[in-house]
Amino acid sequence: MSERQPRKAKENIFIRFRNRIRRFLTQGYYDYSLIFLVLCLCLFGIMMVYSTTSYSDIQLGRSEWYSTLKQFRYLIICIVGMILLSMVNYHLYGKIIFIGIYVILLGLFIALMVKGTTANASQRWLNLGPFYIQPSELAKPGIIVMLASFLNSKYGVMMRKQRNQKRAIHVKEENKKRERAGMPKLRVKEEAMEYGMLGRLSRNNLFFIGGFLLMSPFLLLIVSENLSTAIIVFLIIFGMFFIVSDKKKIFAFLVLAMVLLILIVILRIRETGSFPLIKDYQATRIKMWLNPESDPAGKGYQILQGLYTIGSGGLFGRGLGSSVQKLGLLPEAQNDMVFCIICEELGLFGATLVLFVFVLLLWRILFIIRNAPDFHGFLLAVGIFLHFSFQILMNIAVTTNMMPNTGVILPFISNGGSALMASMAEIGILLNISRKIRVKQLDRELRAVEEAGEENPEGQ
């Protein structure tokens, strides 16, 4: 026995050293399936940017590669930023980063209102010298991070206390049995015994506090006349509150009220052409959505050209780069209407393939949601999933005239540096969460190996 004890100690030291090396090496793990899907969409987006902008760049006296190279430079910068964000522990998105993002968003929108650049009758861009940024696009990941941090600080503590309370009740029942059997009692966590009115109070006040914290950026989005981003941000906030709340009836009532309000607005605009609190150009968009043939050469031109572009592609399309509508016939072909060009050049088959890649991307995000290592990572992944889902659905709905034109771009494919930055930043956060999933699973495996090695040091 005296000779076996040193051998057991040496084996334990060797196993622990080997496991630490394995933990260190796996810190660089990434969700390679997610990276592959994102890069495929981004490279396809570069091809579509060239296809839709080469003719217009030549007409403006620039090189046919001008917009393509500009988007490619943005892509390289975004990939580097994505990798850096994937290395920053998402648990650091606490009070300091929360306040920092909040202040930055407020500053950007105030600067936009004061010195914003106007294009297409909208003041949405901010000139920062060598490049332009669109603060409304950067607001999407910013609000997701803020809201996830806030909900985690409120609901995360409450959920842990509820879980510990359930355990405490189970331990009390077990202690009664042990007391009758003359066995020692189990210990009860003090946190579970302290759970009381605090959790219920936080739950009831959550909506008021959250609405107060997020009101200023949301109002600034509306003031900047970017209704599409305001809709997406509202849906993200609504969806995240819905998922964490246990009072679903309130949300059902809100959804019903919003549907009724939307129907009232549509019917009023259809009859009179206007509605209180709705701007004239927004009412015109709704009116053209209902009847684009009423002004085929004016306000309804883009809608009709988009539908014609989709229908002209047929089953397999005209061929990549062979679009006719991009030659000045379809406005905003490289931005809002890029899906129409995809349908024209690649047909129904190519468009379905692109949508299938988006479905795979959302499926990978759902995988991260289901296996998130904690509540904070779960909330971040849920917010990102809601953002991509709503934006993809809204872009396709606009191009197929299933909803009024709101100026929503297609993620990773449409031309635009700010939108690409926001999307790749969210992918970086997802990669960071996926790394924690992998490390957590590996820790379980290594602990099992260590326990097995201690129980059977000689491999018997």
ChimeraX attribute file (.defattr): number of C-alpha atoms within 10 A of each C-alpha:
attribute: neighborCount
match mode: 1-to-1
recipient: residues
	/A:1	5
	/A:2	6
	/A:3	7
	/A:4	10
	/A:5	11
	/A:6	11
	/A:7	13
	/A:8	16
	/A:9	13
	/A:10	11
	/A:11	16
	/A:12	17
	/A:13	12
	/A:14	12
	/A:15	17
	/A:16	16
	/A:17	12
	/A:18	13
	/A:19	19
	/A:20	14
	/A:21	11
	/A:22	15
	/A:23	17
	/A:24	11
	/A:25	10
	/A:26	15
	/A:27	14
	/A:28	13
	/A:29	15
	/A:30	20
	/A:31	17
	/A:32	11
	/A:33	11
	/A:34	20
	/A:35	14
	/A:36	12
	/A:37	15
	/A:38	20
	/A:39	14
	/A:40	16
	/A:41	18
	/A:42	21
	/A:43	15
	/A:44	15
	/A:45	23
	/A:46	22
	/A:47	15
	/A:48	25
	/A:49	26
	/A:50	21
	/A:51	24
	/A:52	30
	/A:53	23
	/A:54	21
	/A:55	17
	/A:56	16
	/A:57	17
	/A:58	13
	/A:59	13
	/A:60	9
	/A:61	8
	/A:62	13
	/A:63	15
	/A:64	18
	/A:65	17
	/A:66	14
	/A:67	22
	/A:68	23
	/A:69	15
	/A:70	15
	/A:71	22
	/A:72	17
	/A:73	13
	/A:74	16
	/A:75	21
	/A:76	11
	/A:77	15
	/A:78	21
	/A:79	19
	/A:80	14
	/A:81	16
	/A:82	23
	/A:83	18
	/A:84	14
	/A:85	20
	/A:86	23
	/A:87	17
	/A:88	13
	/A:89	13
	/A:90	19
	/A:91	12
	/A:92	11
	/A:93	19
	/A:94	17
	/A:95	13
	/A:96	10
	/A:97	15
	/A:98	19
	/A:99	13
	/A:100	15
	/A:101	19
	/A:102	20
	/A:103	12
	/A:104	14
	/A:105	21
	/A:106	18
	/A:107	14
	/A:108	21
	/A:109	26
	/A:110	15
	/A:111	14
	/A:112	23
	/A:113	17
	/A:114	10
	/A:115	13
	/A:116	20
	/A:117	16
	/A:118	12
	/A:119	9
	/A:120	6
	/A:121	8
	/A:122	12
	/A:123	18
	/A:124	23
	/A:125	21
	/A:126	21
	/A:127	14
	/A:128	8
	/A:129	6
	/A:130	5
	/A:131	9
	/A:132	16
	/A:133	20
	/A:134	21
	/A:135	24
	/A:136	29
	/A:137	20
	/A:138	19
	/A:139	25
	/A:140	22
	/A:141	24
	/A:142	22
	/A:143	22
	/A:144	24
	/A:145	26
	/A:146	24
	/A:147	23
	/A:148	27
	/A:149	25
	/A:150	22
	/A:151	19
	/A:152	22
	/A:153	15
	/A:154	16
	/A:155	19
	/A:156	17
	/A:157	15
	/A:158	19
	/A:159	14
	/A:160	15
	/A:161	20
	/A:162	17
	/A:163	12
	/A:164	20
	/A:165	21
	/A:166	13
	/A:167	15
	/A:168	20
	/A:169	14
	/A:170	12
	/A:171	17
	/A:172	16
	/A:173	11
	/A:174	13
	/A:175	18
	/A:176	13
	/A:177	13
	/A:178	14
	/A:179	11
	/A:180	8
	/A:181	9
	/A:182	9
	/A:183	11
	/A:184	9
	/A:185	14
	/A:186	12
	/A:187	10
	/A:188	17
	/A:189	14
	/A:190	11
	/A:191	13
	/A:192	18
	/A:193	13
	/A:194	12
	/A:195	16
	/A:196	13
	/A:197	9
	/A:198	10
	/A:199	16
	/A:200	12
	/A:201	10
	/A:202	15
	/A:203	16
	/A:204	12
	/A:205	11
	/A:206	18
	/A:207	12
	/A:208	9
	/A:209	13
	/A:210	16
	/A:211	12
	/A:212	10
	/A:213	14
	/A:214	15
	/A:215	12
	/A:216	14
	/A:217	23
	/A:218	20
	/A:219	12
	/A:220	20
	/A:221	22
	/A:222	15
	/A:223	14
	/A:224	20
	/A:225	16
	/A:226	18
	/A:227	16
	/A:228	19
	/A:229	21
	/A:230	22
	/A:231	18
	/A:232	20
	/A:233	26
	/A:234	12
	/A:235	16
	/A:236	25
	/A:237	21
	/A:238	15
	/A:239	17
	/A:240	19
	/A:241	21
	/A:242	16
	/A:243	12
	/A:244	15
	/A:245	16
	/A:246	10
	/A:247	13
	/A:248	13
	/A:249	10
	/A:250	11
	/A:251	15
	/A:252	12
	/A:253	11
	/A:254	13
	/A:255	13
	/A:256	11
	/A:257	12
	/A:258	12
	/A:259	12
	/A:260	12
	/A:261	12
	/A:262	12
	/A:263	12
	/A:264	13
	/A:265	18
	/A:266	18
	/A:267	15
	/A:268	15
	/A:269	19
	/A:270	18
	/A:271	9
	/A:272	9
	/A:273	15
	/A:274	21
	/A:275	17
	/A:276	10
	/A:277	6
	/A:278	12
	/A:279	11
	/A:280	12
	/A:281	12
	/A:282	17
	/A:283	21
	/A:284	19
	/A:285	19
	/A:286	21
	/A:287	23
	/A:288	24
	/A:289	19
	/A:290	18
	/A:291	14
	/A:292	20
	/A:293	15
	/A:294	13
	/A:295	12
	/A:296	15
	/A:297	11
	/A:298	11
	/A:299	18
	/A:300	20
	/A:301	18
	/A:302	22
	/A:303	26
	/A:304	19
	/A:305	19
	/A:306	27
	/A:307	14
	/A:308	15
	/A:309	26
	/A:310	23
	/A:311	16
	/A:312	20
	/A:313	24
	/A:314	16
	/A:315	15
	/A:316	15
	/A:317	23
	/A:318	18
	/A:319	14
	/A:320	16
	/A:321	18
	/A:322	15
	/A:323	22
	/A:324	15
	/A:325	21
	/A:326	25
	/A:327	15
	/A:328	14
	/A:329	14
	/A:330	23
	/A:331	17
	/A:332	17
	/A:333	26
	/A:334	26
	/A:335	18
	/A:336	21
	/A:337	29
	/A:338	28
	/A:339	27
	/A:340	30
	/A:341	30
	/A:342	28
	/A:343	27
	/A:344	32
	/A:345	28
	/A:346	25
	/A:347	23
	/A:348	19
	/A:349	14
	/A:350	20
	/A:351	22
	/A:352	14
	/A:353	12
	/A:354	18
	/A:355	13
	/A:356	12
	/A:357	15
	/A:358	19
	/A:359	13
	/A:360	14
	/A:361	21
	/A:362	18
	/A:363	14
	/A:364	18
	/A:365	22
	/A:366	16
	/A:367	13
	/A:368	23
	/A:369	24
	/A:370	12
	/A:371	17
	/A:372	23
	/A:373	19
	/A:374	15
	/A:375	21
	/A:376	23
	/A:377	25
	/A:378	20
	/A:379	25
	/A:380	26
	/A:381	28
	/A:382	22
	/A:383	26
	/A:384	23
	/A:385	22
	/A:386	20
	/A:387	23
	/A:388	21
	/A:389	17
	/A:390	16
	/A:391	19
	/A:392	16
	/A:393	12
	/A:394	24
	/A:395	24
	/A:396	21
	/A:397	15
	/A:398	22
	/A:399	26
	/A:400	19
	/A:401	18
	/A:402	13
	/A:403	16
	/A:404	21
	/A:405	22
	/A:406	18
	/A:407	18
	/A:408	25
	/A:409	24
	/A:410	24
	/A:411	24
	/A:412	24
	/A:413	23
	/A:414	27
	/A:415	28
	/A:416	22
	/A:417	23
	/A:418	19
	/A:419	23
	/A:420	25
	/A:421	23
	/A:422	23
	/A:423	23
	/A:424	25
	/A:425	24
	/A:426	27
	/A:427	23
	/A:428	25
	/A:429	26
	/A:430	29
	/A:431	25
	/A:432	27
	/A:433	29
	/A:434	27
	/A:435	23
	/A:436	22
	/A:437	20
	/A:438	20
	/A:439	19
	/A:440	15
	/A:441	12
	/A:442	16
	/A:443	16
	/A:444	11
	/A:445	13
	/A:446	19
	/A:447	13
	/A:448	12
	/A:449	15
	/A:450	17
	/A:451	13
	/A:452	12
	/A:453	17
	/A:454	16
	/A:455	11
	/A:456	11
	/A:457	17
	/A:458	11
	/A:459	8
	/A:460	6
